[in-house]
Amino acid sequence: MPSLGTWPFSRQLCVGSPPGVWVCSTDMLLTVPSAPEINWDGFQGVRVVAVPGSLAYAKNHGVYLTDEQGLVRDIIYKGTEAQIRQCMDPDGTVPLVHQRPCWPRPLCPWGCGLSPAVSWQVCGVVFFSSDAAEQLLATHVIPPLDACTYLGLDSGARPIQLSLFFDVVLCMAGGVTEEEFVRGGGDASVRSARSVLWTALRPFPLSVACIPNASYDYLTASASDHIRSLTLLPGSSSHLHFCKAAHSHVDEPDLLEDGSSVTNCLLEGAVRLAAGSVIQHCHLQGPLEIGPGCLLSGLAAGSSAALQGSCPLRDVVLQGHHICLGDLPCRIFTLTGRLDDWQSPAEQATYLNVPWAEFFQRTGIREGDLWDAETPRRSRSLLSARLFPVLHAHEALGLQDVLWLLAPAAAGERLARWRAAWRMSWRELLPCLDGAAELAARRHLFFLQGQRKVRRVLLGRRDCSLLPLTRSAVHEGYHEAVLGTLDEVASTAGDAGIAARALACIADVLGCMAQGEGGLRSGPAANSEWASAFALLESGDVAGGVRELAAERQKWMSRPALLVRAARHYEAAEQILIRQAVMSSCRFISVGQAELPPLGQWVQALCPARLDLSGGWSDTPPITYEHGGAVVDVAVLVDGARPVGARVRRIAEPELRLVSLGTPQHSQAAAELVCRELQHLQDYCQPHAPGALLKAAFLCTQVVQFPSQKPLRAQLMESFGGGFEVHTWSELPHGSGLGTSSILAGAVMAALYRAAGKVASTESLVHAVLHLEQRLTTGRGEELVRQAALRGGERRRAGDLPLLGQCLDRYWQQKKCMAPGCEPQAVGRMMAALRPHVHGQCLAGAGGGGFLCALTKAPRQKEALHQILAKTEGLGNFSIHSIEVDTKGFTVEVVECDMKAGAGPGGDMALWRPSALLCPGSSTGRAGISQLPPT
């Protein structure tokens, strides 16, 4: 059942069923609710599935007559209105049998597939319990039922044809007698088969499962039915609804009328499609106009010219086919009318929707052109008519060689060409159809659209993930085409952000090609083989850099380990372009002038910590490219104080004193550096160099110009009459997950601006920090300042702390999905111990260690929770800190030399800092161990 595949069938219809066998039709589309809720309590025997239908519809189909217990009394096929009314439910519907008359071969020309004439006829959905299935299977060796199997046929038995419903199932209906059942079997062999089935299956009860709001549609040999099933409008009586365009690229979608359908197509230019028409697996170029009632399939771009020169199409089926004549592959076209009957004799049928006699008169074609003289008149049908040109001795054939049949204005020339060609009938073409070539052509068209989608998404800056297409392309062997398209976009976009996303997509393709092998995607990416490409990107030659990357990539495609390493280098190349894009933030920095503080007077900036409540990493490439980014943070005080700060003062000496303090209360420096020459600042872009962040801050605030012909001492004396001393501190350890590095950069920039007699708005400060992080080469393009109210704040203001706790728990599960292994064993034990006492909990930042944030059910639980954790084995040393929301944010003020950290009230949230937790890192590739003293 095409609309009820293996997954939904097993997960929806079969839920709760006991062991047994499901028999399912393949000639219909069955639509069922997401949860049919079939009751299997006390089930025995056989159960049929029924869907509701109207009285009018039931007159041409089968319906079930049931008793009050839901057991089937009889199956009525094409019954009278009185008989059908006996089966009606109180709502006026009847349970329909999924059965239609048996169709003989050949296969349906629309590709539906019909049941063979000799075998069991399987239609609808029936469940046989294991006992009933065993009894049914046991009959396959009993004559005459052995004739329904290949063993019987190979033994010379005459084949018989049985119906699943009216031969196998009907014998279990409670209201049917043995005499009625056996006598209704037709010839002697069928009556004998029915007698065997009665003996084997009669003891089993037959029940019905009626599914409300379900429907089914048969796949018939009628073109009208096929087109109608694909073009149903919302509000139609059927439950089937198809979207207007699926898996297709359409340049002008407004030209597709409601009630039309396009599947796996590339429609370029103005292609107008009328309501009630279908285009499948076609690459067409406008201008084209397709009238109503048409089905076009399998047409390549080269067919567009012939369509443009033909008369308007209306009520026709036009298809291109791949066939194989021996070892010779060919491409042929067939043309029929929507209303044509394939099997009726020519005297009673039509071709191109007109009687055959009218067609002969209009085109000059004769019956002898289509059928041999010895062919009986009753066998002369559209199915056997040699209408379709396949080969010509001197000329190549094309779509125009069948389109002329619609408007034979130049019938003489076209007729002669048509007669000179070797033609075949649909019956003769069927065995020659090349299914593999047809599927390959459809696959090629799908990925040709995929390449257009890549360009459209990247160049249009759309929030749309390309990863599903990437995985599909790799699986189907189209990765080279996708890589070529990405190279083209990256080199020609003229935009660093678009080019960076294209390079990130190339990294995804390479990662998918590794198929989960070759190691982690995060890792080093500074191999010298890629250096020349990186240098071109750094210099601004994006096109040249992309070409160098592509050339180098070809050397790294042979095995998974190399593919993963190449992916890492593409991500490094992406970071170069992201850095250049984010560096443009300096254009949005507006700095004004303020009074220069006196020598020796400190300017201090204090900042709260940042606690992420939801969406972490979603604002960083490439995630934000494909899904958009939404991060919910909250500014918090830790133990009543703002834990991150910096202070700056002017000094008389023309030098830069850079001091890192353990805490603001301790005057003893943990690290101190003095810069007296410009060359002392040249390692500002190396994040691990001493004082790199502070050096970068002096350059980004333009307090110091670098590079410059003017010495550092001269610059400082001319502009400020001396140098600067900077102190920085953080109560939070490195890798805490509370945003220490970005926040510290903001504190330094804010204090330095003020100490240098400058003033910058909060927005300018945000852009300045972005610029600093890129100069420092640590930036990931993320925002420093995010909205902290949103969902978390709203829940807190509303007093809904349990729901806020649920948000924390859900966020932690999301983090673990993004970075498996980010929950160390000790953290897992800690969370388990705390779970009864908290509304929710989550590791801050990328996980792996640092701080665990928990929202306690009661306020002021610090001591109680300390006792609980002290009794928990395997935690090592830890510390507990209370936190509260900081509603003021960072502060900048001119203060005296004696500075003390402020204190504030505790709160009902807490942070734990484990003492020896391994931090496996995040998508940035960082790793480390946080060692804290015993508390």
Secondary structure, 3 states (H helix, E strand, C coil): CCCCCHHHHHHHHCCCCCCEEEEECCCEEEECCCCCCCCCCCCCCEEEEEEEECHHHHCCCEEEEECCCCEEEEEEECCCHHHHHCCCCCCCCEEEECCCCCCCCCCCCCCCCCCCCCCEECCCEEEEEHHHHHHHHHHHHCCCHHHHCHHHHHCCCCCCCEEHHHHHHHHHCCCCCHHHHHHCCCCHHHHHHHHHHHHHHCCCCEEEEECCCCEEEECCCCHHHHHHHHCCCCCCCCCCCCCCEECCEECCHHHECCCCEEECCEEECCEEECCCCEEECCEEECCEEECCCCEEECCCHHHHHHHHCCCCECCEEEEEEEEEECCEEEEEEEEEECCCCCCCCHHHCEECCEEHHHHHHHHCCCHHHHCCCCCCHHHCCHHHCCCEEEECCCCCCCCHHHHCCCCCCCHHHHHHHHHHCEEECHHHHHHHECHHHHHHHHHHHHHHHHHHHHHHHHHCCCCCCCHHHHHHHHHHCCHHHHHHHHHHHHHHCCCHHHHHHHHHHHHHHHHHHCCCCCCCCCCCCCCHHHHHHHHHHHHCCHHHHHHHHHHHHHHHCCCHHHHHHHHHHHHHHHHHHHHHHHHHHHHHCCEEECCCCCCCCEEEEEECEEEEEECCCCCCCCHHHHHCCCCEEEEEEECCECCEEEEEEEECCCCEEEEEECCCCCCCEEEEEEECCHHHHCCCCCCCCCCHHHHHHHHHCCCCCCCCCCCHHHHHHHHHCCEEEEEEEECCCCCCCCCHHHHHHHHHHHHHHHHCCEEECHHHHHHHHHHHHHHCCCCCCCCCCCCCCHHHHHHHHCCCHHHHHHHHHHHHHHHHHHCCCCCCHHHHHHHHHHHHHEEEEEECCCCCCCCEEEEECCCCCHHHHHHHHHCCCCCCCEEEEEEEECCCCCEEEEECCCCCCCCCCCCCEEEEEECEEEECCCCCCCCEEEECCCC
